């Protein structure tokens, strides 16, 4: 009696599996300018970074770019302790002022709305042991990989790689004599949040292989893009002077 039941169940299983296969290509397709979702955490994080630097969400990218730039400029002018202290004071000023304002409004209107941040206070932010171990395991993979790379380079397992590191560090001594770390971070942020979107907007369509075969040569930079790059170089040089 068990064999007929298994036989009757197998068509449904095969039909469900065959019905699931065509849905995969449809789900994997996306918009032409969007980052493809490959279903892994690393790919999702890379897609989030891609959307961030290409200004897919202007409000989100503007908030991240503005806050990080203000932080770096503050660190360039003040010490880390001063910047952290001022940030905490600013945050406390906003929350305390809002708390007092809501308390006065509730007292005048004689309402019982309760704490204005009660919805956020009730949020469970505890980190489970399983999530903690997952994060630690992921971090240990990168730490072990970095340790192996350091040992391989400093103990000269490959002479060419060790010489490359020595030449790179020698060049970095000249970079360190001209720039400091905060200035390099500011320049890197300006380039990361400006060059990709400018290139995407003003890139020459003749860069495609089909047009390359027709024309024989291409001009990859439009005049508008050249002007914008000159503007960025002027801004960078002014930061270096400062």
Order of alpha helices (4+ residues) and beta strands (2+ residues): alpha-alpha-alpha-alpha-alpha-alpha-alpha-alpha-alpha-alpha
